[in-house]
Amino acid sequence: MFAAQGKEGSVTSRTVIGASWMVAWRMVTRALGLVSTLVLARLLVPADFGLVAIATSFAAAIDSLSELGLQAALVRLADDDTRLYDTAFTIQAIRGLLTGLIVACGAWSASWWFGDDRLKPLLFILAAVAAVGGFDNIAVVRFQRDLRFDVEFRLLFVSRILQFLCATGAAFAFRSYWSLIIGIVVGRLSRTFMTYWVQPYRPRLSLSRWRDLAEFSFWSWASSMAYMVWYRCDAFVLGPAIGMAQLGVFLLSAEIGLLPASELVDPATRALYAGVAAARNRGTEPLGLALPLMAVLLMIVFPISLGISATSGYVVAALLGPSWAIGQPVIAIFALACAITPVTFVSATVLNASGRVRRNFWAVAASAGTRVLAVCAVAGYRRLDLAALAVFGVIAAEAGLFLFQLARTGRLDWLEVWPGVLRTLLPGLAVALVVSGTGLGWHAVSMAPFQALFIGGTIGLGCIIGCVGLQMALWTAVGRPGGPEATLVGIAGDLAIRLLRQKRITFE
């Protein structure tokens, strides 16, 4: 058995702290990514990003074919037998080797489909990276089980900073798409090394407890297949229709627009998964947490999404340059879509962590199929804004599907959260009308990068302050009832008290 680790504090408080660590990780890595994007977008051309996006999408698609959700299964299971970790490690290693082999063998087909021979060497390298990744020390998942996300923060930070340094350094040296590949390779190898550095347990080759992982892993595998289609279909469908250059613009613009979801909602729900699994193992039904958590995340994400969407033209001018100008509406549309993602992320987390992985699969599969049809329907128009609008509609439909699946598992108290949701949406609508009516947002701009950064940053910050200020004023006016505002104020107070206690202990 693993040595026992401290379990002090409630699951809720430890989950909040874990979410804070994961959000901090996302903020740090996004700060690095922002600088990296700023440098690479100036040194490379959109076609370089499109080429690497195709290669990584193809490799990721193959990887998803055998994604078994082993780490999620280990987090959810109450059993801490080392034989489980040995079995999961063995399956993971076999999967990594097979994935690498299939990616390498598929290099010729991918090169033919996209009409670019440069894909072959890129995919050979990514195949080797996939094989090495299969030998990560899976015992690091123990930190998630114990809600020790501070350790995972350090693990991820080292590999990310090395990837950033190598990618940007190579971009200055070579001015080639190879700089992106160099960063990927260094980041992956350093992560594998770090998993053994931070976790002393050394897994062995064994399949003694494969049955304990089989059922959960099957539905996780099925869900990963659907997620693969959901996340990767844009590149495969749009690539042949619009070409590498416009595809690079679309994918990078979508990534920027989705920052509130990828950097706030995703890491918060990742910590939530471990917390929900821990609560379930203690006999608590997690369904009642879903709607309040959605309301809290919406309150955090919506003002930021609105600010990024409104200032999308300034984002392009400040960070990307004039060659990326057609990406402005894509950023604006995807940023607004982020306001819907708390519903999907929280629902999927609660369903998976509570063992209802089959329901999660059907929601993801239906959403993925809808996305393929929607993108195919607009690909022939060769307009990036239409493609973004099609995906926006699918994201909204996906949220409805997940709510439906969640409601089938038990009773949801809608009346408890609707007042708080309205207090979030109404101020946002008022701010959007002001920004749009004054002509400050939602349009392309042509100005120097630092000027665009200053003006756009001012407008974006004004959107966030306006939304939060109006909501808090409205909350105060109605008597400060329970809701997302009260939850966030309580969390902030708890964290402040914890920090003060830590400082007091340090001084003593």
C-alpha positions, 0 to 999 in steps of 0.5 A: 500500500501507499503510505497514508497522507494527510486528510485534514480539512473538509472535502469541500475546502480541499476541493476549493484549494485544489481548484485554486491550484489548477486555475493558478496553473492555467494562469501561469501556463497561459501567461507563458502561452500568451508570450509564446503566441505573441512571439511565434505569430510574429516569427511564423506564418499562419500556414506553419500553425495550420501544418502543425495543427493538422499533425497534432490533430491527427496524432491526437485523434489516433491517441483518442482511439485508445484513451481508456481513462485510467487515471480517472478510474484510479481517482474514482476507486476507493481501493488504493492497492498498488496492484491497481497502479501496476495494472494501469501502468502496464495498460498505459505502456502498451497503449502508448506503444500501439498509438505510436506505431499507428501514428507512424504507419498513418503518416503516409495517409495523412500526407496524401489526404491533406496534400502536404508531404511535410506531414510525414516527418512531423508525424514520425516524431509525434509517434515517438512522443506518444510511445514515450508518454505511455511510460509516465509514472501513473502513480502521480495520480495519487496526488489527485486522489489526495487533492494535492494539486500543489504537487501537480502544479509543480509537475506541470509547470516545469515541463511547460516552462521548458516547452516555452523556452525551447519553442521560442528559442527555436523560433528565433533561430530557425523561423520554421514550424519545426520550432513548434515541434521542438517545444512539443517534444521537450515538453513531453519528455520533461513531463515523463521525467518529472513523473518519476522525480516527484513520485517515489513509487515505481510501477511494475508490469502486471495485469492482475487487476484488469477486471477492476478497471475494465467497465469504467475504462470501456465507457471512458474509452467510448467517451474519449472517442466522441471527445476526439471527434468533438475537438478534432473534426474542425481541422479534418473537415475545414482543412481541405476546404479552406487550406492550411493558412485559413485553417491556422487562423481559425484554430488559433483564433478559436483557441484564444476565444476559448481561453475562459473555458480552457483556463478557468472552467476546465481546471476548476472542474478537474479539481472538482472531479477529485472532490466529487469522487471523494465525497461519493466514496464517503457516501454523499450524493454529488448531484446537488452540487451541480447547479450551484457550481454552474452558477458560480463558474458562470459568474466568474467566466461570463464577464471575462468572456464578454471582455474578450469577445468585445475586444477581439479586434484589439486582441488580433492587432496587439497579439497576432498582427494584420495577417490574422485579421480574418480571425477577429469574428472567430475570437468574438464568437468563441469567447461568447460561447465560453459562457455556456461551457460551465453547464457542460463541464460541471455536468460531465464532471458530476456524471463521470465522478459519480460513476454515470459514465454511460450517460456522459458518453451518450451526451458527448457522442450526440454532440460530436455527431452534431458538430461534424454535420454542422461544420460540414454544412458550412465548410463549402462557404469558406467563411470562418465566421460561419464555421464559428457560428455553427460551432457556437450553436452546437456548444449551446445544444451540447449544454442542453443535452448534458443538462438533460442527462443530469436531470435523469439521474435525480431531482435538480433544484432549478429555482435555487439557482435561477435568481443568481443566474439572472443577476449574472446575465442582466448586468452582462447584457447591459454592459454589452449594449453600452460597449456595442452602442458606443462603437467600442467593441466587436469590430476589426481595428488597425493600429500599433500593437502597444496602442491596441493592447492599451486601448483593448485592455482598458475596454476589456477591463471595463467590461469585467469591472462593469459586469461584476460591479453591477451584479454585486450592486444588484445582489446588495439591493435584493438583500444579499440572498444565497447564490453565486455571490454569497458563495464566492464571498465566502470562499474568498473569506475562507482563503484569506483566513487560511493565508493569515493562519499560515503567515502566523504559523510562519512567524511563530 
